[in-house]
Amino acid sequence: MMLYLNLFLIELIFVIGLDVLHFWDEISKIISRIITKGKVSKPFDLKPFSCSTCLSFWTNLVYLICTGNFSIVNVAIIIVMAMLAPELGGLIFMFKSWVDTLINKITIK
């Protein structure tokens, strides 16, 4: 059970970091600025680092291999988890919106 919790937490970290906080966009702007000596600061895609689906799949796959839990069932589970990464991001945005609305209703009184 701890294995699946760890796999889910890895995915959650990447979804929040990439989809909610846009971590890769900021890092790629810095890299672009360094490479072009400050002339261009445009974000760029570099799979798998710019995609929460790709990054969670590959990281979870490496995690399975390193922990000795590599099996067809576990690979199928991480594939399904990776496919659900955009929906997890949507749930996080929905929860954030709900909390924002709740805070606004409390503070506006």
C-alpha positions as CSV (number, residue, x, y, z in Angstrom):
1,M,0.0,0.0,0.0
2,M,2.9,2.4,0.8
3,L,4.2,1.8,-2.8
4,Y,1.0,3.1,-4.3
5,L,0.8,6.1,-1.9
6,N,4.4,7.0,-2.9
7,L,3.5,6.7,-6.6
8,F,0.5,8.9,-6.1
9,L,2.5,11.5,-4.2
10,I,5.1,11.6,-6.9
11,E,2.4,12.3,-9.4
12,L,0.7,14.9,-7.2
13,I,4.0,16.8,-6.7
14,F,4.6,16.9,-10.5
15,V,1.0,18.0,-11.3
16,I,1.1,20.8,-8.7
17,G,4.6,21.8,-9.7
18,L,4.1,21.8,-13.5
19,D,0.4,22.4,-14.0
20,V,-0.6,24.6,-11.0
21,L,2.7,26.5,-10.2
22,H,4.1,26.5,-13.7
23,F,7.5,25.6,-12.4
24,W,8.9,24.4,-15.8
25,D,7.8,27.6,-17.5
26,E,9.9,29.7,-15.1
27,I,12.9,27.3,-15.3
28,S,12.8,27.3,-19.1
29,K,12.7,31.1,-19.2
30,I,15.8,31.2,-17.1
31,I,17.6,28.6,-19.3
32,S,16.5,30.5,-22.4
33,R,17.8,33.8,-21.0
34,I,21.2,32.2,-20.1
35,I,21.6,30.5,-23.5
36,T,20.7,33.7,-25.5
37,K,22.6,36.0,-23.1
38,G,19.5,37.8,-22.0
39,K,18.0,38.5,-25.5
40,V,15.2,35.9,-25.3
41,S,13.3,34.8,-22.2
42,K,10.7,32.6,-23.8
43,P,9.6,29.3,-22.2
44,F,10.1,26.2,-24.3
45,D,9.0,22.6,-24.1
46,L,11.4,19.8,-23.3
47,K,9.6,16.5,-22.9
48,P,9.4,14.9,-20.3
49,F,10.3,17.9,-18.1
50,S,7.5,20.2,-19.3
51,C,4.7,17.6,-19.1
52,S,3.3,16.3,-15.9
53,T,1.9,13.2,-17.6
54,C,5.3,12.3,-19.1
55,L,7.4,13.3,-16.0
56,S,5.2,11.4,-13.6
57,F,5.2,8.3,-15.8
58,W,9.0,8.2,-16.3
59,T,9.7,9.1,-12.6
60,N,7.3,6.4,-11.3
61,L,8.8,3.9,-13.7
62,V,12.3,4.6,-12.4
63,Y,10.9,4.5,-8.9
64,L,9.5,1.0,-9.5
65,I,12.8,-0.3,-10.9
66,C,14.8,1.2,-8.1
67,T,12.6,-0.2,-5.4
68,G,12.4,-3.7,-7.0
69,N,8.7,-3.5,-7.6
70,F,8.7,-3.6,-11.4
71,S,5.9,-5.7,-12.7
72,I,3.3,-5.6,-15.4
73,V,0.5,-4.7,-12.9
74,N,2.5,-1.9,-11.4
75,V,3.4,-0.5,-14.9
76,A,-0.2,-0.6,-15.8
77,I,-1.1,1.3,-12.7
78,I,1.4,4.0,-13.4
79,I,0.2,4.3,-17.0
80,V,-3.4,4.8,-15.7
81,M,-2.1,7.3,-13.1
82,A,-0.2,9.2,-15.8
83,M,-3.2,9.4,-18.0
84,L,-5.2,10.8,-15.2
85,A,-2.7,13.6,-14.4
86,P,-4.7,16.3,-16.3
87,E,-7.8,15.4,-14.4
88,L,-5.9,15.5,-11.1
89,G,-4.8,19.0,-12.1
90,G,-8.4,19.9,-12.8
91,L,-9.4,18.6,-9.3
92,I,-6.7,20.7,-7.7
93,F,-7.9,23.8,-9.6
94,M,-11.5,23.1,-8.5
95,F,-10.4,22.7,-4.9
96,K,-8.4,25.9,-5.0
97,S,-11.4,27.7,-6.5
98,W,-13.7,26.3,-3.8
99,V,-11.3,27.4,-1.0
100,D,-11.0,30.9,-2.6
101,T,-14.8,31.2,-2.7
102,L,-15.0,30.1,0.9
103,I,-12.4,32.5,2.1
104,N,-14.1,35.4,0.1
105,K,-17.4,34.6,1.8
106,I,-15.8,34.5,5.2
107,T,-13.8,37.7,4.8
108,I,-16.4,39.9,3.0
109,K,-18.9,39.8,5.8
